[in-house]
Amino acid sequence: MSEQSTVLNRRWFLGVCSAAGLGPTLLPGVLWGMAAQTPATPSIDIEGAAVDHDHLAKITPEMIDAAAAIAAIKLTPGQKAQMLEGLRQQRDSVLVIRSMKIPNSVAPAFVFDPVPAGMKLDTVRRPARTSKSPAVKGLVTGGERSIAFASVRELAELVKTRKISSVELTKIYLARLKKYDPLLHFVITLTEDRALKQAADADKEIAAGKYRGPLHGIPWGAKDLLAVKGYPTTWGAGGFEEQTFDYDATVVQRLDAAGAVLIAKLSMGALASGPIWFGGMTRTPWNPKQPSGGSSAGSASAVGAGCVGFAIGTETLGSISSPSTRCGATGLRPTFGFVPRTGAMALTWTMDKIGPICRSAEDCALVLSAIYGPDGHDRSVKDAAFNWDADFNWKTLRIGYLKNEFDPPEMPKNANEQQKLSYAREVYDARYGQAALDALRTMGVKLTEVKMPKGCHFGDIHPVLEAEAAAAFDDLTLSGRDGLLTDQGPNEWPTTFRVARFYSAVDYIQAQRARTLAMEAMEKIFAKVDVIVTPSSGTQLTATNLTGHPAIILPNGVRSDDAPLPEHTGDGAPDNVGGPGTPVSLTFLGGLYSDARLAAFARAYQEATGFHRLHPKLG
């Protein structure tokens, strides 16, 4: 190489290392020095794709030593010598695949299936059986606030009986979105023109006797990872603010077909993590100084604030559970493979799930009824039936509970002041869990103690999520565009993606095998009980997201004025969670594809307690 090309190539190489997070270390310079001391290998062509070796260091035994330390393996000098050519060829193949620039919408060839061998799914679809017509006269006379916080079931009755038009309802929610967005930061894009046209069409159809069902004319909001033709789909991430798609996600198509009215694309944590997006931090309406939780941040906040009839969120590991808890909403995370993800941003193909965030369990069931089932594109979706029956005899269900998760914590020995304060918060919140168990017993529920399986190492399987996410956003890391993301800390996506590149394919497959064992262990528990009652946090959250089991997250009361303050009370502080006047939640888990009866049991609990009818003190 000429002196000039050597300088340029060195700059290119160090730039790539910087983009990969290696800039401040000695490693880039060392690798470049190794490469510069060896003759450059000419570019070669592999199956029509050029691989330029001028920019790559020659693979040496010393490099293998460093990589082996990361991989936690030991190699002899002879073994390393025999590996050199295979590693070179492997790297060439990796570079060829990278050159393909595979878009986020392309799924891997393998399909995750949570269903154990021998399990038979109910495939016979039956018409949904909703609850009896609610009394809604008081909603109309109660004014805008009463209407805004009404359930989907109540709104449906209002629209069906033409006590309010879809256009009027849409304008109420649009006005509230505009009013509270400066405070809560939950809107990325209003779809006002689309919404008003849909609402007008709904009113015409209903007037003509063409009623499509309980979502007809009901305004809703979409987490902004669902493609909507004609509008940006930003994924909440810097660098994607102007991204558009020329099609609608399957879920959007199905809600259009049900007559629902899309009024906004709602905020989400950047690339589905946390409540922080390129426009700021989404807040909970119960305490606007607190983050709403993520990543379905805007969906839960808008529902909790009475600014949409319902919303759609997604969960990979807590993204429906967390914001539903903090915003006092009811969230249904369906069984993996119930709802097609076509047209939605992919984060982790074996864990992503789309589900409703609403004001009641029945609302969630009505929405899920409209969006579930195969679409001919998402190969993970099963031909299983979701047959909603509001009058299902939930007393036939076997109910388990994670007793140890409800037990009050013990004060750590020699606790410091911070630990004492944390202990006080945990003891205070434990009251709500105990009260929930008492309420269930009052309903006549016989609770059977169950325990999470031991030896499954759910947390150690977790890196499969990060590896798949790194693959989903491979080009973001390699191009250096990850620097456009708002958060750049050690626990944020840019760093996580870089770390995941060192997780070997062998270890990924081994973790997936461990996941199979975890699925079998969880199935043994659900052979004994139909529903598990649990706090919304804890091991179950990771476990059930890995095994594909459904969960419904329910409001379970509001902390009183005597509640301990959060660890930090600063505006937007990550640890500003809980404290006086904020909601708590409870979670019910169900067997695979038992989502309908899980929602029916949740509805019974809500009818007995009424916590879902509590709302924040907004206008």
C-alpha positions in Angstrom: 0.0 0.0 0.0 1.2 3.6 -0.6 1.9 5.9 2.4 -1.3 7.8 1.7 -3.5 4.8 1.5 -1.9 3.5 4.7 -2.9 6.7 6.5 -6.5 6.5 5.1 -6.9 2.9 5.9 -5.7 3.5 9.4 -8.2 6.3 9.9 -10.9 4.0 8.5 -9.9 1.2 10.8 -9.7 3.4 13.9 -13.1 4.9 13.0 -14.7 1.5 12.9 -13.2 0.6 16.2 -14.5 3.9 17.7 -18.0 3.1 16.4 -17.7 -0.3 18.0 -16.9 1.3 21.4 -13.2 0.5 21.3 -11.9 4.0 20.7 -10.5 4.8 24.2 -8.7 1.5 24.5 -5.3 0.3 23.4 -6.8 -2.6 21.4 -7.5 -0.7 18.1 -3.9 0.5 17.9 -2.6 -2.9 18.7 -4.7 -4.6 16.1 -3.7 -2.0 13.5 -0.1 -2.5 14.4 -0.4 -6.3 13.9 -2.1 -5.7 10.6 0.4 -3.2 9.4 3.3 -5.5 10.1 1.9 -8.2 7.8 1.4 -8.1 4.0 -2.1 -7.2 3.0 -4.2 -10.0 1.6 -5.9 -9.0 -1.7 -9.6 -8.7 -2.0 -11.3 -11.9 -3.0 -14.7 -12.8 -4.2 -17.0 -15.2 -2.3 -20.1 -16.3 -4.2 -20.1 -12.9 -6.0 -19.5 -10.8 -2.9 -16.2 -8.9 -2.6 -14.3 -9.2 0.7 -11.7 -6.4 1.1 -8.9 -7.6 3.4 -6.9 -4.4 3.2 -8.9 -3.0 6.1 -8.6 -6.1 8.3 -5.9 -7.3 10.6 -4.4 -10.7 10.0 -5.8 -13.2 12.5 -3.0 -14.3 14.8 -2.6 -16.8 17.7 -2.4 -13.7 20.0 -5.8 -12.6 18.8 -7.2 -16.0 19.5 -5.9 -15.8 23.0 -7.8 -12.6 23.6 -11.0 -13.9 22.1 -10.6 -17.2 24.1 -10.4 -15.3 27.3 -13.7 -13.6 26.5 -15.3 -16.9 25.5 -14.0 -18.6 28.7 -12.2 -21.4 26.8 -8.6 -22.7 26.8 -6.6 -23.6 23.7 -3.2 -25.1 23.1 -0.7 -23.6 20.7 -1.3 -26.5 18.3 -5.1 -26.0 18.4 -4.7 -22.3 17.7 -2.5 -22.9 14.7 -5.1 -25.3 13.3 -7.9 -22.7 13.8 -6.3 -19.8 11.8 -7.6 -20.7 8.3 -11.0 -21.6 9.6 -11.4 -18.4 11.4 -10.3 -16.4 8.4 -12.9 -18.2 6.3 -15.5 -17.7 8.9 -14.8 -14.0 9.1 -15.1 -13.7 5.3 -18.5 -15.3 5.4 -19.6 -12.9 8.2 -18.5 -10.0 6.1 -20.5 -11.3 3.1 -23.6 -11.6 5.2 -23.1 -8.0 6.5 -22.8 -6.7 3.0 -26.4 -7.9 2.3 -27.8 -5.0 4.5 -30.8 -7.2 5.7 -33.7 -5.0 6.8 -35.3 -5.2 10.2 -38.4 -6.7 8.8 -36.7 -10.0 7.7 -37.0 -12.7 10.4 -34.5 -15.5 10.9 -35.2 -18.9 9.3 -35.9 -20.5 12.6 -39.3 -20.0 14.4 -39.6 -20.1 18.2 -42.5 -22.3 19.4 -43.4 -22.3 23.1 -45.9 -25.2 22.7 -44.7 -28.4 24.3 -45.0 -31.7 22.4 -48.4 -33.3 22.7 -50.3 -30.1 23.6 -53.4 -29.6 21.5 -54.7 -26.1 20.8 -58.3 -25.1 20.6 -58.7 -24.0 17.0 -62.5 -23.6 16.9 -63.5 -20.0 16.8 -66.7 -18.9 18.4 -68.4 -15.5 18.6 -67.2 -13.3 21.4 -69.6 -13.1 24.3 -69.5 -9.7 25.9 -70.8 -8.6 29.2 -74.4 -7.3 29.5 -75.0 -3.8 28.2 -73.7 -1.4 30.8 -75.7 1.6 32.1 -74.2 4.6 30.3 -76.7 7.4 30.8 -74.6 8.9 33.6 -71.5 9.0 31.3 -73.2 11.5 29.0 -74.5 13.7 31.7 -71.2 13.5 33.6 -69.3 15.4 31.0 -66.1 15.0 29.1 -64.1 13.5 32.0 -66.6 10.7 32.5 -66.6 9.9 28.8 -62.8 10.1 28.6 -62.2 7.5 31.3 -65.0 5.2 30.2 -64.1 1.6 29.3 -64.2 0.3 25.8 -67.3 -1.7 26.7 -69.0 1.5 27.9 -67.8 3.6 24.9 -69.1 0.9 22.6 -72.5 1.1 24.1 -72.5 4.9 23.8 -71.5 4.7 20.1 -73.7 1.8 19.2 -76.8 3.4 20.7 -75.8 6.7 19.1 -75.7 8.6 22.4 -72.4 10.0 21.2 -71.0 9.9 17.7 -67.6 8.6 16.8 -66.6 12.0 15.5 -67.6 13.6 18.8 -65.7 11.0 20.8 -62.6 11.3 18.5 -62.6 15.1 19.0 -62.7 14.7 22.7 -59.7 12.4 22.7 -57.8 14.5 20.2 -58.3 17.6 22.4 -57.1 15.7 25.5 -54.0 14.4 23.7 -53.1 18.0 22.7 -53.9 19.3 26.2 -51.8 16.8 28.1 -49.0 16.0 25.7 -46.9 19.0 26.9 -47.1 17.6 30.4 -46.8 13.9 29.7 -44.9 13.7 26.4 -46.8 10.7 25.1 -47.5 11.7 21.4 -45.0 11.3 18.6 -47.5 11.8 15.7 -51.2 12.7 15.7 -53.1 11.0 12.9 -55.9 13.6 13.0 -57.0 13.6 9.4 -57.0 9.8 9.2 -58.9 9.6 12.4 -61.7 12.1 11.6 -62.3 10.4 8.2 -62.5 7.0 9.9 -64.8 8.4 12.6 -67.1 10.0 10.0 -67.2 6.7 8.1 -68.0 4.8 11.3 -70.9 7.1 12.1 -72.4 6.6 8.6 -72.1 2.9 8.8 -73.7 2.7 12.3 -76.5 5.0 11.2 -77.1 2.6 8.3 -77.3 -0.4 10.6 -73.8 -1.7 9.7 -72.3 -2.2 13.2 -69.0 -4.0 13.1 -68.7 -4.7 16.8 -67.5 -3.3 20.1 -64.5 -1.4 18.6 -66.5 0.3 15.9 -65.9 4.0 16.2 -63.6 3.8 19.2 -60.4 6.0 19.1 -57.1 4.2 19.9 -53.4 4.9 19.9 -50.5 2.8 18.5 -47.1 2.3 19.9 -44.9 3.9 17.3 -43.3 0.7 16.1 -46.4 -0.2 14.1 -46.2 0.8 10.5 -49.0 3.1 9.3 -48.9 4.2 5.7 -48.7 7.9 5.2 -47.2 8.6 8.7 -43.7 8.4 10.2 -42.9 5.2 12.2 -40.0 6.4 14.3 -39.3 3.5 16.7 -38.8 6.3 19.3 -35.2 6.5 18.2 -32.9 9.3 17.1 -32.0 8.9 13.4 -35.4 7.3 12.6 -37.5 10.5 13.0 -38.5 10.6 9.3 -38.7 6.8 8.7 -41.9 5.8 6.8 -43.3 2.6 5.4 -45.8 2.2 2.4 -48.0 -0.3 4.2 -49.9 -0.8 7.4 -49.0 -3.3 10.1 -51.3 -6.3 10.3 -52.6 -5.1 13.7 -53.4 -1.7 12.2 -55.2 -3.4 9.3 -57.3 -5.6 11.6 -58.3 -2.7 13.9 -59.3 -0.7 10.8 -61.4 -3.7 9.8 -63.0 -3.6 13.2 -63.9 0.0 12.7 -61.6 1.4 15.4 -60.3 4.9 14.9 -56.5 5.5 15.0 -55.9 8.9 16.4 -52.2 8.9 17.4 -48.8 7.1 17.2 -47.7 7.1 20.8 -44.2 7.4 22.3 -42.0 4.4 23.0 -38.5 4.2 24.5 -35.8 4.3 21.8 -35.8 0.9 20.0 -38.2 -0.5 22.7 -36.3 0.3 25.8 -37.4 2.5 28.7 -39.5 5.7 28.6 -36.9 8.0 27.0 -37.3 8.7 23.3 -35.9 11.4 20.9 -38.5 13.8 22.1 -37.9 13.5 25.8 -39.2 11.3 28.6 -42.8 10.1 28.8 -44.4 10.7 32.2 -47.1 8.9 34.3 -50.3 10.9 34.7 -50.3 10.0 38.4 -47.2 12.0 39.1 -45.8 13.8 36.0 -42.4 14.1 37.6 -42.0 10.3 37.3 -41.2 8.2 34.2 -44.1 6.3 32.8 -42.1 3.1 32.5 -41.3 1.5 29.2 -41.1 0.7 26.5 -44.8 1.0 25.8 -44.5 4.4 27.5 -47.0 6.5 25.6 -49.5 3.7 25.2 -49.9 3.2 28.9 -49.6 6.9 29.8 -52.3 7.9 27.3 -54.7 5.2 28.5 -54.0 6.1 32.1 -54.7 9.8 31.4 -58.0 9.1 29.6 -56.6 10.4 26.3 -57.5 7.3 24.1 -60.1 4.6 24.3 -57.4 1.9 24.3 -53.8 1.5 23.0 -51.6 -1.2 21.5 -48.2 -1.9 23.2 -45.6 -4.6 22.8 -43.5 -6.6 25.3 -40.2 -8.4 25.0 -39.3 -8.2 28.7 -41.6 -6.0 30.7 -42.6 -3.4 28.1 -46.3 -3.8 28.8 -46.0 -4.8 32.4 -43.9 -1.9 33.6 -45.8 1.1 32.1 -49.2 -0.5 32.8 -48.1 -0.7 36.5 -46.9 2.9 36.7 -49.8 4.4 34.8 -52.6 2.4 36.4 -53.7 0.6 33.2 -54.7 -2.9 32.5 -52.2 -4.6 30.1 -52.6 -8.0 28.4 -49.4 -9.6 27.2 -50.7 -12.5 25.1 -49.2 -15.9 24.6 -46.2 -15.7 22.2 -47.6 -16.5 18.8 -51.1 -15.3 19.3 -50.8 -11.9 17.5 -48.9 -11.4 14.2 -46.0 -8.9 14.3 -46.0 -8.2 10.6 -45.3 -4.5 10.1 -43.9 -4.0 13.7 -40.3 -3.3 14.5 -38.5 -6.4 15.4 -36.4 -6.4 18.6 -36.2 -10.1 19.5 -37.9 -12.5 17.2 -38.3 -15.3 19.8 -39.7 -13.0 22.5 -41.6 -10.0 20.9 -45.3 -9.9 21.6 -48.0 -7.4 20.7 -50.9 -6.8 23.1 -53.6 -4.3 24.3 -53.3 -1.7 27.1 -56.7 -0.7 28.3 -58.8 0.3 31.3 -60.2 -3.1 32.0 -59.6 -6.8 31.5 -62.7 -7.1 29.3 -61.5 -4.2 27.2 -58.2 -6.1 26.6 -60.2 -9.2 25.6 -62.3 -7.2 23.1 -59.2 -5.8 21.5 -57.3 -9.1 21.4 -60.4 -10.7 19.8 -59.9 -8.3 16.9 -56.1 -8.6 16.4 -55.2 -12.2 17.0 -54.6 -15.1 14.6 -52.5 -16.0 11.6 -51.9 -13.5 8.8 -49.9 -15.6 6.4 -46.7 -13.7 7.1 -45.6 -14.1 10.7 -44.7 -17.8 10.9 -44.7 -17.8 14.6 -48.5 -17.3 14.9 -50.5 -20.4 15.7 -54.0 -21.2 14.4 -55.3 -21.1 18.0 -58.7 -19.6 19.0 -59.3 -16.8 21.4 -62.9 -17.2 22.5 -63.9 -14.4 24.8 -66.7 -15.2 27.2 -67.4 -12.5 29.8 -69.6 -15.0 31.7 -67.1 -17.8 31.8 -67.3 -19.7 35.1 -64.0 -18.7 36.5 -64.7 -20.7 39.7 -63.8 -23.9 37.8 -60.2 -22.6 37.5 -57.4 -23.9 39.7 -55.6 -20.8 41.2 -52.0 -20.9 42.4 -49.9 -18.1 43.9 -46.3 -17.4 44.5 -46.5 -17.3 48.3 -42.8 -16.4 48.8 -43.2 -13.4 46.5 -46.0 -12.0 48.7 -44.3 -12.5 52.0 -43.0 -9.3 53.6 -39.3 -8.8 53.2 -36.8 -9.1 56.1 -34.6 -6.2 57.2 -31.0 -6.9 56.1 -28.5 -7.3 58.9 -26.5 -4.2 59.7 -28.6 -2.3 57.2 -27.4 1.2 56.3 -29.8 4.1 56.0 -30.5 3.6 52.3 -31.3 -0.1 52.9 -33.6 0.8 55.7 -35.5 3.2 53.5 -35.8 0.6 50.7 -37.0 -2.0 53.2 -39.7 0.5 54.4 -40.9 0.9 50.8 -41.0 -2.9 50.2 -42.9 -3.5 53.5 -45.4 -0.8 52.6 -46.1 -2.2 49.2 -46.3 -5.7 50.5 -49.6 -4.7 52.1 -51.3 -4.4 48.7 -50.2 -7.9 47.7 -51.6 -9.3 51.0 -54.8 -7.4 50.5 -55.1 -8.8 47.0 -54.8 -12.4 48.4 -57.5 -11.5 51.0 -59.8 -10.2 48.3 -59.4 -13.4 46.2 -60.2 -15.5 49.3 -63.3 -13.4 49.9 -64.3 -14.1 46.3 -64.2 -17.8 47.2 -60.8 -18.5 45.5 -58.8 -21.4 47.0 -55.2 -20.4 46.6 -52.6 -23.2 46.1 -49.0 -22.3 46.8 -46.7 -22.8 43.8 -43.0 -22.0 43.4 -41.0 -21.0 40.4 -38.9 -23.9 39.1 -35.3 -24.1 40.4 -32.2 -24.6 38.3 -33.7 -23.0 35.2 -31.3 -20.0 35.3 -33.8 -17.7 33.6 -31.5 -14.7 34.0 -28.6 -16.5 32.4 -30.8 -17.2 29.3 -31.5 -13.5 29.0 -28.5 -12.8 26.7 -30.4 -14.4 23.8 -32.6 -11.3 23.9 -29.6 -9.0 23.5 -28.0 -11.2 20.8 -31.1 -11.1 18.7 -31.5 -7.4 19.3 -28.0 -6.8 18.2 -28.7 -8.7 15.0 -31.9 -6.7 14.5 -29.9 -3.5 14.6 -26.6 -4.8 13.2 -26.2 -2.0 10.7 -26.8 0.6 13.4 -23.7 -0.6 15.3 -21.5 -1.1 12.2 -22.3 2.2 10.7 -21.8 4.2 13.9 -25.4 5.6 13.7 -26.0 4.2 17.2 -24.5 7.5 18.3 -27.7 9.2 17.4 -29.7 7.4 20.1 -30.5 9.5 23.1 -29.1 7.3 25.8 -25.5 6.2 25.6 -24.7 4.8 29.0 -23.2 1.4 29.9 -26.7 -0.2 30.2 -28.2 1.3 27.1 -28.6 -0.2 23.6 -25.4 1.1 21.9 -23.3 -0.6 24.6 -25.5 -3.7 24.8 -25.3 -4.2 21.1 -21.5 -4.1 21.2 -21.3 -6.5 24.1 -23.7 -8.9 22.3 -21.3 -9.2 19.4 -19.0 -11.2 21.6 -21.8 -13.7 22.5 -20.9 -16.8 20.5 -23.3 -18.7 18.2 -22.6 -21.8 20.2 -23.5 -20.2 23.5 -26.7 -18.7 21.9 -27.8 -22.2 20.9 -26.9 -23.6 24.3 -29.0 -20.9 26.0 -31.9 -21.8 23.7 -31.5 -25.4 24.7 -31.6 -24.3 28.4 -34.7 -22.3 27.4 -36.3 -25.6 26.3 -35.7 -27.0 29.8 -37.2 -23.9 31.3 -40.3 -24.3 29.1 -40.7 -27.9 30.2 -40.4 -26.9 33.9 -43.0 -24.1 33.6 -45.4 -26.5 31.8 -45.2 -28.8 34.8 -46.5 -26.0 37.0 -49.3 -25.1 34.7 -50.3 -28.8 34.7 -51.3 -28.3 38.3 -52.9 -24.8 38.2 -54.6 -22.7 35.5 -53.7 -19.3 36.8 -50.9 -18.0 39.0 -51.3 -14.9 41.1 -48.0 -12.9 41.5 -46.6 -9.5 42.1 -45.8 -7.8 38.8 -42.0 -7.9 39.3 -39.7 -10.8 40.3 -38.4 -13.8 38.5 -41.7 -14.6 36.9 -41.3 -11.6 34.5 -38.2 -13.0 32.9 -39.4 -16.6 33.1 -42.7 -16.1 31.4 -41.4 -13.9 28.7 -38.8 -16.5 27.8 -41.4 -19.3 27.9 -44.1 -17.4 26.0 -46.8 -17.6 28.7 -49.5 -14.9 28.9 -49.9 -12.4 31.6 -52.5 -9.7 32.5 -51.4 -6.8 34.6 -54.1 -5.2 36.8 -54.3 -2.0 38.8 -54.3 -3.0 42.5 -54.9 0.2 44.4 -53.2 3.5 44.9 -50.6 4.3 47.5 -51.9 6.6 50.3 -50.4 9.9 51.5 -48.5 8.0 54.2 -46.5 6.0 51.6 -42.7 6.3 51.9 -41.1 8.6 49.3 -39.3 7.2 46.3 -35.5 6.7 46.5 -35.1 9.9 44.4 -37.8 12.6 43.9 -36.1 14.6 41.2 -38.0 15.5 38.1 -37.6 12.5 35.7 -35.1 10.7 37.9 -35.1 7.0 36.9 -35.5 6.0 40.6 -38.4 8.4 41.1 -40.9 5.5 41.2 -43.8 5.0 43.7 -44.6 7.2 46.6 -47.8 8.8 47.7 -50.6 8.9 45.1 -49.1 6.4 42.7 -50.7 3.1 41.6 -49.6 -0.5 42.3 -50.4 -3.6 40.3 -51.0 -7.3 40.4 -50.3 -9.9 37.7 -52.1 -13.1 36.8 -50.2 -15.6 34.7 -51.9 -18.3 32.5 -51.1 -21.4 30.6 -50.2 -21.2 27.0 -53.1 -20.0 24.8 -55.4 -19.8 27.8 -55.6 -16.0 27.4 -59.4 -15.9 27.3 -60.0 -17.6 30.6 -57.1 -15.6 32.1 -58.9 -12.4 31.1 -62.2 -13.7 32.5 -60.6 -14.4 35.9 -59.0 -10.9 35.8 -62.4 -9.4 35.0 -63.9 -11.2 38.0 -61.2 -9.7 40.2 -61.8 -6.2 38.8 -65.5 -6.4 39.3 -64.9 -7.5 43.0 -62.3 -4.7 43.7 -63.0 -1.8 41.4 -59.3 -0.6 41.3 -59.4 -0.2 37.5 -62.0 2.6 38.0 -59.5 4.8 39.9 -58.1 7.6 37.8 -55.4 10.3 38.2 -56.3 13.8 39.2 -56.2 15.3 35.7 -58.9 17.6 34.3 
